[in-house]
Amino acid sequence: MKLRSQIAVTAVLAVILIAGWVLLPDTNGAAPSGRHGGASRHQSSGIPVLAEPIKFATDKVVVRAIGTGEALKSASIYPSVAGEVIEVTFRAEQRVAQGAVLVRLDAKHQRLAVRLAEVAVKEARRRLKRLEKLTPSGAASVSRLETAQTDLESASLRLAQAKADLSDRTLYAPIDGIIGLTDIEKGDRVTEDTLIATLDDRSAILVEFNLPEEYAGRVRNGDPVTMRPWTMQDLEMQGAISALGSRIDPVTRSLKLKARISNPGDSIRPGTSFQVEMEFTGRSFPIVREVAVLWSRDGAYLWRVNENKTEKVFVKIVRRDRGLILVDGPLKTGDLIVVEGVQGLRVGQSVNTKER
């Protein structure tokens, strides 16, 4: 019995000691386990990321093409008739006015023909006047009067033809402009197929180029165009569309255009090649940094932050521009898009957002 009493007392003391250890306060100042767990959840409330609010930008497309310049007005001068050149009145690169004499051909026979026609007209007119006085008195018949009238008309026509033939022996400038080189000299014999010279009005230059079919419906007369001659890339010239083609070329799938640029210093010659630029303004799209765009099997996407949680937003790439990308997708101004820390994010993940 004595041994049993000792064992019982020992057991009671052990129970008391265990209860006292459980009930003792935390003498080291540590927080209770419940508070400690709360602090841990606070520290891991979200992955730190850097985000930017969405902004919208207007899509501007610059279309480049190669164009060829031509004179505002141009003429290739050919004789109307064959003949011998007796005078060349111009020199190359001379500025001439419309109607100025350029070349004269031998016209001896044509001048004689004009004189003969003038004599015939004078005689026909004299006979007609005499018959007009005699016919009312019956001294001349009406038929003779009518014949005299016809003779005068025929003589007048022959005179007009002779003067036209004489005029064809002189070549005149059809427009104002600068005349080019010629191989024609005094004494040469020319025909209707002989090119005398070219004449160009270079006060303005028309640049012809092709615009892709995609933009054909967006161009109008008067639209601005920027051009640079290939030989003078530092010279930027501003012009405007002056003419549009009536149809799309079925082979090149493009529309032919002409743009006009001024040429006050006469520095641009017809035939010059140009780099042509036209700018088109389109819709407004969200603009984001390239680093914010990720790719998956389903296409490009962004991470959007909504109430400190991530959302995957699929977008289409519209255009890239120096580190920025225009995208098309369900985005609105002010949406926060993750630009740093995008790797490893998951849908619905909590994030600690810091705005750039």
C-alpha contacts under 8 A as a table, 3 or more apart, distances in Angstrom:
res1	aa1	res2	aa2	distance
1	M	4	R	5.14
1	M	5	S	6.31
2	K	5	S	5.19
2	K	6	Q	6.44
3	L	6	Q	5.19
3	L	7	I	6.39
4	R	7	I	5.17
4	R	8	A	6.26
5	S	8	A	5.17
5	S	9	V	6.22
6	Q	9	V	5.23
6	Q	10	T	6.20
7	I	10	T	5.11
7	I	11	A	6.26
8	A	11	A	5.15
8	A	12	V	6.32
9	V	12	V	5.22
9	V	13	L	6.30
10	T	13	L	5.24
10	T	14	A	6.30
11	A	14	A	5.14
11	A	15	V	6.38
12	V	15	V	5.24
12	V	16	I	6.35
13	L	16	I	5.13
13	L	17	L	6.25
14	A	17	L	5.15
14	A	18	I	6.26
15	V	18	I	5.25
15	V	19	A	6.23
16	I	19	A	5.22
16	I	20	G	6.15
17	L	20	G	5.11
17	L	21	W	6.29
18	I	21	W	5.20
18	I	22	V	6.36
19	A	22	V	5.20
19	A	23	L	6.27
20	G	23	L	5.21
20	G	24	L	6.09
21	W	24	L	5.31
26	D	29	G	5.73
26	D	30	A	6.20
26	D	31	A	7.91
27	T	30	A	7.73
31	A	34	G	7.95
31	A	35	R	6.02
31	A	36	H	6.01
32	P	35	R	5.45
32	P	36	H	6.29
33	S	36	H	5.07
33	S	37	G	6.24
34	G	37	G	5.31
34	G	38	G	6.51
35	R	38	G	5.06
35	R	39	A	6.39
36	H	39	A	5.23
36	H	40	S	6.38
37	G	40	S	5.15
37	G	41	R	6.41
38	G	41	R	5.19
38	G	42	H	6.37
39	A	42	H	5.10
39	A	43	Q	6.34
40	S	43	Q	5.25
40	S	44	S	6.51
41	R	44	S	5.31
41	R	45	S	6.06
42	H	45	S	5.16
44	S	47	I	7.42
45	S	350	S	6.73
45	S	351	V	7.28
45	S	352	N	7.31
46	G	308	N	7.88
46	G	349	Q	7.65
46	G	350	S	4.63
46	G	351	V	3.88
46	G	352	N	4.73
47	I	350	S	6.55
47	I	351	V	4.43
47	I	352	N	5.38
48	P	341	G	7.32
48	P	351	V	5.75
48	P	352	N	4.46
48	P	353	T	5.90
48	P	354	K	7.31
49	V	338	V	6.61
49	V	339	V	7.73
49	V	340	E	5.80
49	V	341	G	5.00
49	V	342	V	7.49
49	V	351	V	6.60
49	V	352	N	6.16
49	V	353	T	5.20
49	V	354	K	6.22
50	L	338	V	5.79
50	L	339	V	5.80
50	L	340	E	4.96
50	L	341	G	6.66
50	L	353	T	5.92
50	L	354	K	4.96
50	L	355	E	5.68
50	L	356	R	6.35
51	A	336	L	5.79
51	A	337	I	5.14
51	A	338	V	4.15
51	A	339	V	5.31
51	A	340	E	6.90
51	A	353	T	6.49
51	A	354	K	6.15
51	A	355	E	4.90
51	A	356	R	6.10
52	E	335	D	7.97
52	E	336	L	5.32
52	E	337	I	5.36
52	E	338	V	6.54
52	E	339	V	6.81
52	E	355	E	5.60
52	E	356	R	5.68
53	P	333	T	7.24
53	P	334	G	4.65
53	P	335	D	5.17
53	P	336	L	4.38
53	P	337	I	6.17
53	P	355	E	7.83
54	I	286	P	6.40
54	I	287	I	6.80
54	I	288	V	6.92
54	I	331	L	7.79
54	I	332	K	6.95
54	I	333	T	5.22
54	I	334	G	4.95
54	I	335	D	5.17
54	I	336	L	6.22
54	I	337	I	6.75
55	K	286	P	5.66
55	K	287	I	5.84
55	K	288	V	7.66
55	K	333	T	5.52
55	K	334	G	6.79
56	F	284	S	6.06
56	F	285	F	5.25
56	F	286	P	4.28
56	F	287	I	5.63
56	F	333	T	6.76
57	A	284	S	5.25
57	A	285	F	5.55
57	A	286	P	6.28
57	A	287	I	6.19
57	A	326	L	7.68
58	T	281	T	6.90
58	T	282	G	6.35
58	T	283	R	5.71
58	T	284	S	4.13
58	T	285	F	6.30
59	D	281	T	5.89
59	D	282	G	4.96
59	D	283	R	5.68
59	D	284	S	5.88
59	D	285	F	6.82
59	D	326	L	7.59
60	K	279	E	6.61
60	K	280	F	5.59
60	K	281	T	4.61
60	K	282	G	6.07
61	V	279	E	5.56
61	V	280	F	5.11
61	V	281	T	6.50
61	V	282	G	7.70
62	V	277	E	6.38
62	V	278	M	5.58
62	V	279	E	4.41
62	V	280	F	6.40
63	V	211	L	7.99
63	V	277	E	5.58
63	V	278	M	5.20
63	V	279	E	6.28
63	V	280	F	7.81
64	R	275	Q	7.00
64	R	276	V	5.51
64	R	277	E	4.59
64	R	278	M	6.62
65	A	209	F	6.67
65	A	210	N	6.83
65	A	211	L	7.23
65	A	275	Q	6.06
65	A	276	V	5.07
65	A	277	E	6.58
66	I	209	F	6.13
66	I	210	N	7.76
66	I	273	S	7.03
66	I	274	F	5.74
66	I	275	Q	5.03
66	I	276	V	5.85
67	G	207	V	5.76
67	G	208	E	5.23
67	G	209	F	4.37
67	G	210	N	7.61
67	G	273	S	5.68
67	G	274	F	4.96
67	G	275	Q	6.37
67	G	276	V	6.38
68	T	207	V	5.26
68	T	208	E	5.41
68	T	209	F	6.79
68	T	270	P	8.00
68	T	271	G	5.83
68	T	272	T	5.75
68	T	273	S	4.55
68	T	274	F	6.04
69	G	205	I	6.04
69	G	206	L	5.46
69	G	207	V	4.19
69	G	208	E	6.37
69	G	269	R	7.50
69	G	270	P	5.18
69	G	271	G	4.99
69	G	272	T	5.16
69	G	273	S	6.23
69	G	274	F	7.33
70	E	205	I	5.68
70	E	206	L	5.19
70	E	207	V	6.23
70	E	208	E	7.79
70	E	269	R	7.60
70	E	270	P	4.25
70	E	271	G	5.69
70	E	272	T	7.68
71	A	74	S	5.90
71	A	200	D	5.80
71	A	201	D	5.75
71	A	202	R	5.24
71	A	203	S	7.99
71	A	204	A	6.71
71	A	205	I	5.03
71	A	206	L	6.10
71	A	269	R	7.63
71	A	270	P	5.32
72	L	200	D	7.47
72	L	201	D	5.62
72	L	202	R	6.07
72	L	203	S	7.06
72	L	204	A	5.42
72	L	205	I	5.31
72	L	206	L	5.83
73	K	175	I	7.77
73	K	200	D	5.84
73	K	201	D	4.99
73	K	202	R	7.50
74	S	198	T	7.35
74	S	199	L	5.66
74	S	200	D	4.44
74	S	201	D	6.19
75	A	174	P	7.46
75	A	175	I	7.77
75	A	198	T	5.74
75	A	199	L	5.11
75	A	200	D	6.49
76	S	195	L	7.04
76	S	196	I	7.69
76	S	197	A	6.17
76	S	198	T	4.50
76	S	199	L	6.35
77	I	195	L	6.06
77	I	196	I	5.50
77	I	197	A	5.54
77	I	198	T	6.00
77	I	199	L	7.49
78	Y	192	E	6.16
78	Y	193	D	6.62
78	Y	194	T	5.91
78	Y	195	L	5.05
78	Y	196	I	5.63
78	Y	197	A	7.75
79	P	82	A	6.94
79	P	168	D	7.64
79	P	169	R	7.96
79	P	171	L	6.74
79	P	190	V	7.48
79	P	191	T	6.59
79	P	192	E	5.11
79	P	193	D	7.54
79	P	194	T	6.98
79	P	195	L	7.78
79	P	196	I	7.46
80	S	168	D	5.92
80	S	169	R	7.77
80	S	191	T	7.94
80	S	192	E	5.56
81	V	168	D	6.59
81	V	169	R	7.08
81	V	191	T	6.14
81	V	192	E	5.44
82	A	189	R	7.33
82	A	190	V	5.42
82	A	191	T	4.01
82	A	192	E	5.85
83	G	105	L	5.84
83	G	106	D	6.36
83	G	169	R	7.70
83	G	189	R	5.58
83	G	190	V	5.60
83	G	191	T	6.61
84	E	105	L	5.31
84	E	106	D	5.46
84	E	186	K	7.99
84	E	187	G	5.99
84	E	188	D	5.77
84	E	189	R	4.34
84	E	190	V	6.34
85	V	88	V	7.46
85	V	103	V	7.15
85	V	104	R	6.03
85	V	105	L	4.46
85	V	106	D	6.30
85	V	185	E	7.05
85	V	186	K	5.12
85	V	187	G	5.13
85	V	188	D	5.40
85	V	189	R	6.08
85	V	190	V	7.24
86	I	103	V	7.81
86	I	104	R	5.78
86	I	105	L	5.34
86	I	106	D	5.89
86	I	186	K	5.12
86	I	187	G	5.92
87	E	103	V	5.65
87	E	104	R	5.14
87	E	105	L	7.04
87	E	185	E	7.69
87	E	186	K	5.47
88	V	102	L	6.08
88	V	103	V	4.66
88	V	104	R	6.69
88	V	184	I	7.72
88	V	185	E	6.59
88	V	186	K	6.44
89	T	101	V	6.80
89	T	102	L	5.10
89	T	103	V	5.99
90	F	94	Q	6.82
90	F	102	L	5.86
90	F	103	V	7.97
90	F	179	I	8.00
91	R	94	Q	5.75
91	R	179	I	7.61
91	R	180	G	7.92
91	R	181	L	7.49
92	A	179	I	5.81
92	A	180	G	4.86
92	A	181	L	4.79
92	A	182	T	7.12
93	E	178	I	5.57
93	E	179	I	5.29
93	E	180	G	5.49
93	E	181	L	7.37
94	Q	178	I	5.47
94	Q	179	I	5.66
94	Q	180	G	7.74
95	R	176	D	7.59
95	R	177	G	5.58
95	R	178	I	4.30
95	R	179	I	6.43
96	V	100	A	6.52
96	V	173	A	7.22
96	V	176	D	5.85
96	V	177	G	5.68
96	V	178	I	6.15
96	V	179	I	7.16
97	A	100	A	5.65
97	A	173	A	6.82
97	A	175	I	6.62
97	A	176	D	4.41
97	A	177	G	6.65
98	Q	172	Y	7.58
98	Q	173	A	5.05
98	Q	174	P	5.36
98	Q	175	I	4.34
98	Q	176	D	4.65
98	Q	177	G	7.87
99	G	172	Y	5.23
99	G	173	A	4.94
99	G	174	P	6.11
99	G	175	I	7.30
100	A	172	Y	5.37
100	A	173	A	5.25
101	V	104	R	7.68
101	V	170	T	7.00
101	V	171	L	5.99
101	V	172	Y	4.54
101	V	173	A	6.47
102	L	170	T	7.59
102	L	171	L	5.51
102	L	172	Y	5.46
102	L	173	A	6.53
103	V	170	T	5.84
103	V	171	L	5.07
103	V	172	Y	7.32
104	R	169	R	5.95
104	R	170	T	4.47
104	R	171	L	6.30
105	L	169	R	4.89
105	L	170	T	6.07
106	D	169	R	6.80
107	A	110	Q	5.18
107	A	111	R	6.20
107	A	166	L	6.38
107	A	169	R	6.06
108	K	111	R	5.38
108	K	112	L	6.46
109	H	112	L	5.16
109	H	113	A	6.22
110	Q	113	A	4.97
110	Q	114	V	6.30
110	Q	162	A	6.50
110	Q	163	K	7.69
110	Q	165	D	6.31
110	Q	166	L	5.05
111	R	114	V	5.10
111	R	115	R	6.39
111	R	162	A	7.87
111	R	163	K	7.98
111	R	166	L	6.34
112	L	115	R	5.10
112	L	116	L	6.24
113	A	116	L	5.17
113	A	117	A	6.14
113	A	162	A	5.79
114	V	117	A	5.08
114	V	118	E	6.13
114	V	159	L	5.99
114	V	162	A	5.00
114	V	163	K	5.90
114	V	166	L	7.73
115	R	118	E	5.06
115	R	119	V	6.33
116	L	119	V	5.16
116	L	120	A	6.29
117	A	120	A	5.05
117	A	121	V	6.20
117	A	155	A	6.51
117	A	156	S	7.56
117	A	158	R	6.06
117	A	159	L	4.62
117	A	162	A	7.13
118	E	121	V	5.14
118	E	122	K	6.19
118	E	155	A	7.99
118	E	159	L	6.08
119	V	122	K	5.06
119	V	123	E	6.22
120	A	123	E	5.19
120	A	124	A	6.10
120	A	155	A	5.85
121	V	124	A	5.11
121	V	125	R	6.05
121	V	152	L	6.02
121	V	155	A	4.96
121	V	156	S	5.77
121	V	159	L	7.47
122	K	125	R	5.21
122	K	126	R	6.25
123	E	126	R	5.08
123	E	127	R	6.35
124	A	127	R	5.29
124	A	128	L	6.21
124	A	148	A	6.71
124	A	149	Q	7.97
124	A	151	D	6.12
124	A	152	L	4.80
124	A	155	A	7.15
125	R	128	L	5.13
125	R	129	K	6.30
125	R	152	L	5.89
126	R	129	K	5.32
126	R	130	R	6.42
127	R	130	R	5.18
127	R	131	L	6.28
127	R	148	A	6.60
128	L	131	L	5.21
128	L	132	E	6.08
128	L	145	L	6.63
128	L	148	A	5.19
128	L	149	Q	6.24
128	L	152	L	7.57
129	K	132	E	5.06
129	K	133	K	6.57
130	R	133	K	5.36
130	R	134	L	6.48
131	L	134	L	4.94
131	L	135	T	5.80
131	L	140	A	6.45
131	L	144	R	7.49
131	L	145	L	5.69
131	L	148	A	7.82
132	E	135	T	5.61
132	E	136	P	7.36
132	E	145	L	6.69
133	K	136	P	6.61
133	K	137	S	7.80
134	L	137	S	5.69
134	L	138	G	6.47
134	L	139	A	5.12
134	L	140	A	5.35
135	T	138	G	5.08
135	T	139	A	5.80
135	T	140	A	4.65
135	T	141	S	5.88
135	T	142	V	6.35
135	T	145	L	7.25
136	P	139	A	7.68
137	S	140	A	7.71
138	G	141	S	6.51
140	A	144	R	6.83
140	A	145	L	7.56
141	S	144	R	5.43
141	S	145	L	6.67
142	V	145	L	5.04
142	V	146	E	6.26
143	S	146	E	5.04
143	S	147	T	6.16
144	R	147	T	5.04
144	R	148	A	6.19
145	L	148	A	5.10
145	L	149	Q	6.31
146	E	149	Q	5.05
146	E	150	T	6.32
147	T	150	T	5.07
147	T	151	D	6.14
148	A	151	D	4.99
148	A	152	L	6.24
149	Q	152	L	5.24
149	Q	153	E	6.36
150	T	153	E	5.10
150	T	154	S	6.19
151	D	154	S	5.14
151	D	155	A	6.12
152	L	155	A	5.10
152	L	156	S	6.11
153	E	156	S	5.10
153	E	157	L	6.32
154	S	157	L	5.13
154	S	158	R	6.30
155	A	158	R	5.10
155	A	159	L	6.23
156	S	159	L	5.07
156	S	160	A	6.30
157	L	160	A	5.05
157	L	161	Q	6.20
158	R	161	Q	5.05
158	R	162	A	6.14
159	L	162	A	5.06
159	L	163	K	6.21
160	A	163	K	5.16
160	A	164	A	6.19
161	Q	164	A	5.05
161	Q	165	D	6.20
162	A	165	D	5.09
162	A	166	L	6.23
163	K	166	L	4.98
163	K	167	S	6.10
164	A	167	S	4.99
164	A	168	D	6.23
165	D	168	D	5.17
165	D	169	R	6.94
166	L	169	R	5.48
166	L	170	T	7.64
167	S	170	T	5.66
168	D	171	L	6.96
173	A	176	D	7.23
173	A	199	L	7.93
175	I	199	L	7.73
175	I	201	D	7.61
176	D	200	D	7.81
176	D	201	D	6.26
177	G	199	L	5.93
177	G	200	D	4.99
177	G	201	D	4.16
177	G	202	R	6.84
178	I	199	L	5.59
178	I	200	D	5.34
178	I	201	D	6.30
178	I	202	R	7.42
179	I	197	A	6.82
179	I	198	T	5.82
179	I	199	L	4.37
179	I	200	D	6.44
180	G	197	A	5.82
180	G	198	T	5.31
180	G	199	L	6.17
180	G	200	D	7.98
181	L	197	A	6.15
181	L	198	T	7.49
182	T	196	I	6.01
182	T	197	A	5.23
183	D	196	I	7.39
184	I	188	D	6.55
184	I	196	I	6.43
185	E	188	D	5.79
190	V	193	D	7.78
190	V	194	T	5.75
191	T	194	T	5.39
201	D	204	A	7.35
202	R	205	I	6.18
202	R	263	N	6.74
202	R	266	D	6.63
202	R	268	I	7.89
202	R	269	R	7.26
202	R	270	P	7.62
203	S	262	S	6.49
203	S	263	N	5.28
203	S	264	P	6.11
203	S	266	D	6.92
204	A	260	R	6.73
204	A	261	I	5.69
204	A	262	S	4.35
204	A	263	N	4.88
204	A	264	P	7.51
205	I	260	R	5.74
205	I	261	I	5.40
205	I	262	S	6.31
205	I	263	N	6.54
205	I	268	I	7.56
205	I	269	R	7.98
205	I	270	P	7.11
206	L	258	K	6.07
206	L	259	A	5.52
206	L	260	R	4.59
206	L	261	I	6.54
207	V	258	K	5.36
207	V	259	A	5.16
207	V	260	R	6.34
207	V	261	I	7.78
207	V	274	F	7.69
208	E	256	K	7.09
208	E	257	L	5.69
208	E	258	K	4.43
208	E	259	A	6.58
209	F	256	K	5.89
209	F	257	L	5.53
209	F	258	K	6.46
209	F	276	V	7.84
210	N	254	S	5.75
210	N	255	L	5.38
210	N	256	K	4.54
210	N	257	L	5.98
211	L	215	Y	6.87
211	L	216	A	6.63
211	L	254	S	5.26
211	L	255	L	5.12
211	L	256	K	6.41
211	L	257	L	7.07
212	P	215	Y	5.90
212	P	216	A	6.61
212	P	253	R	6.46
212	P	254	S	4.39
212	P	255	L	6.41
213	E	216	A	5.03
213	E	217	G	7.92
213	E	248	I	6.86
213	E	253	R	5.57
213	E	254	S	4.65
213	E	255	L	6.23
214	E	217	G	7.49
215	Y	218	R	5.35
215	Y	219	V	6.85
216	A	219	V	5.91
216	A	254	S	7.58
216	A	255	L	6.26
218	R	280	F	7.92
219	V	223	D	6.77
220	R	223	D	5.73
220	R	241	I	7.12
220	R	244	L	7.86
221	N	240	A	7.42
221	N	241	I	5.01
221	N	242	S	5.50
221	N	243	A	6.39
221	N	244	L	7.32
222	G	240	A	5.04
222	G	241	I	4.90
222	G	242	S	6.30
223	D	240	A	5.35
223	D	241	I	5.39
224	P	238	Q	7.12
224	P	239	G	5.85
224	P	240	A	4.49
224	P	241	I	6.59
224	P	278	M	7.14
225	V	238	Q	5.93
225	V	239	G	5.06
225	V	240	A	5.33
225	V	241	I	6.94
225	V	259	A	7.20
225	V	276	V	7.03
225	V	277	E	6.02
225	V	278	M	5.27
225	V	279	E	7.83
226	T	236	E	6.84
226	T	237	M	5.84
226	T	238	Q	4.85
226	T	239	G	6.24
226	T	276	V	5.95
226	T	277	E	5.13
226	T	278	M	6.54
227	M	236	E	5.91
227	M	237	M	5.13
227	M	238	Q	6.35
227	M	239	G	7.42
227	M	274	F	6.16
227	M	275	Q	5.56
227	M	276	V	4.60
227	M	277	E	6.23
228	R	232	M	6.72
228	R	233	Q	5.47
228	R	234	D	7.29
228	R	235	L	5.78
228	R	236	E	5.07
228	R	237	M	6.13
228	R	274	F	5.44
228	R	275	Q	5.20
228	R	276	V	6.75
229	P	232	M	5.10
229	P	233	Q	5.88
229	P	235	L	7.02
229	P	236	E	8.00
229	P	272	T	6.92
229	P	273	S	5.97
229	P	274	F	4.38
229	P	275	Q	6.29
230	W	233	Q	5.66
230	W	272	T	7.92
230	W	273	S	5.96
230	W	274	F	5.45
230	W	275	Q	6.44
232	M	235	L	5.50
233	Q	236	E	7.28
237	M	261	I	7.15
238	Q	261	I	6.49
239	G	259	A	6.27
239	G	260	R	5.40
239	G	261	I	4.49
239	G	262	S	7.42
240	A	259	A	5.22
240	A	260	R	5.55
240	A	261	I	6.95
241	I	244	L	7.70
241	I	257	L	7.18
241	I	258	K	5.89
241	I	259	A	4.10
241	I	260	R	6.31
242	S	257	L	7.83
242	S	258	K	5.67
242	S	259	A	5.09
242	S	260	R	5.94
243	A	257	L	5.84
243	A	258	K	5.07
243	A	259	A	6.91
244	L	255	L	7.56
244	L	256	K	6.31
244	L	257	L	4.68
244	L	258	K	6.50
245	G	248	I	7.70
245	G	255	L	6.09
245	G	256	K	5.05
245	G	257	L	5.95
247	R	255	L	6.56
248	I	253	R	5.94
248	I	254	S	5.40
248	I	255	L	4.93
248	I	256	K	7.71
249	D	252	T	5.62
249	D	253	R	5.14
249	D	254	S	5.48
249	D	255	L	6.35
250	P	253	R	5.27
250	P	254	S	7.76
263	N	266	D	5.26
263	N	267	S	6.69
263	N	268	I	6.52
264	P	267	S	7.82
266	D	269	R	7.36
268	I	272	T	6.93
269	R	272	T	5.94
285	F	326	L	5.86
285	F	327	V	6.06
285	F	328	D	6.09
286	P	326	L	5.76
286	P	327	V	5.61
286	P	328	D	6.73
286	P	331	L	7.09
286	P	332	K	7.58
286	P	333	T	7.76
287	I	324	L	6.62
287	I	325	I	5.57
287	I	326	L	4.56
287	I	327	V	6.29
288	V	292	A	6.79
288	V	293	V	7.92
288	V	324	L	5.68
288	V	325	I	5.44
288	V	326	L	6.62
288	V	327	V	7.54
289	R	292	A	5.53
289	R	293	V	7.35
289	R	323	G	6.17
289	R	324	L	4.60
289	R	325	I	6.10
289	R	339	V	7.08
290	E	293	V	5.61
290	E	323	G	5.57
290	E	324	L	5.41
290	E	325	I	5.97
291	V	294	L	7.69
291	V	339	V	6.04
291	V	340	E	7.53
292	A	302	L	6.17
292	A	303	W	7.55
292	A	337	I	7.28
292	A	338	V	6.20
292	A	339	V	4.56
292	A	340	E	7.31
292	A	342	V	7.15
293	V	300	A	6.48
293	V	301	Y	5.86
293	V	302	L	5.40
294	L	300	A	5.60
294	L	301	Y	5.40
294	L	302	L	6.29
295	W	298	D	7.72
295	W	299	G	5.56
295	W	300	A	4.43
295	W	301	Y	6.12
296	S	299	G	5.19
296	S	300	A	6.35
296	S	301	Y	7.64
299	G	314	F	6.96
299	G	315	V	7.58
299	G	316	K	7.77
300	A	314	F	5.83
300	A	315	V	5.68
300	A	316	K	6.50
300	A	317	I	7.52
301	Y	312	K	6.46
301	Y	313	V	5.29
301	Y	314	F	4.08
301	Y	315	V	5.40
302	L	312	K	5.84
302	L	313	V	5.19
302	L	314	F	6.43
302	L	315	V	7.39
302	L	337	I	6.88
302	L	338	V	7.44
303	W	310	T	6.11
303	W	311	E	5.60
303	W	312	K	4.96
303	W	313	V	6.28
303	W	337	I	5.75
303	W	338	V	5.55
303	W	342	V	7.17
304	R	310	T	5.61
304	R	311	E	5.03
304	R	312	K	6.34
304	R	313	V	6.76
304	R	335	D	6.93
304	R	336	L	5.63
304	R	337	I	4.60
304	R	338	V	6.27
305	V	308	N	5.75
305	V	309	K	5.43
305	V	310	T	4.72
305	V	311	E	6.22
305	V	335	D	7.52
305	V	336	L	5.45
305	V	337	I	6.28
305	V	338	V	7.14
305	V	351	V	7.93
306	N	309	K	5.28
306	N	310	T	6.27
306	N	311	E	7.03
306	N	336	L	7.57
308	N	350	S	5.63
308	N	351	V	5.36
308	N	352	N	6.62
308	N	353	T	6.96
309	K	347	V	7.81
309	K	348	G	5.20
309	K	349	Q	5.25
309	K	350	S	4.53
309	K	351	V	5.89
310	T	345	L	7.64
310	T	346	R	7.02
310	T	347	V	5.50
310	T	348	G	4.94
310	T	349	Q	5.41
310	T	350	S	6.67
310	T	351	V	7.19
311	E	347	V	5.42
311	E	348	G	6.20
312	K	347	V	6.30
313	V	329	G	7.49
313	V	330	P	7.29
314	F	329	G	6.59
315	V	327	V	6.04
315	V	328	D	5.40
315	V	329	G	4.57
315	V	330	P	7.62
316	K	327	V	5.47
316	K	328	D	5.04
316	K	329	G	6.51
317	I	320	R	7.83
317	I	325	I	7.08
317	I	326	L	6.33
317	I	327	V	4.72
317	I	328	D	6.51
318	V	325	I	7.31
318	V	326	L	5.23
318	V	327	V	5.18
318	V	328	D	6.57
319	R	325	I	5.76
319	R	326	L	5.16
319	R	327	V	7.23
320	R	323	G	7.09
320	R	324	L	5.90
320	R	325	I	4.48
320	R	326	L	6.37
321	D	324	L	5.19
321	D	325	I	6.10
328	D	331	L	7.98
331	L	335	D	6.78
332	K	335	D	5.93
338	V	341	G	7.07
338	V	342	V	6.24
339	V	342	V	6.57
341	G	344	G	7.87
341	G	345	L	7.85
342	V	345	L	5.90
345	L	349	Q	6.77
346	R	349	Q	5.46
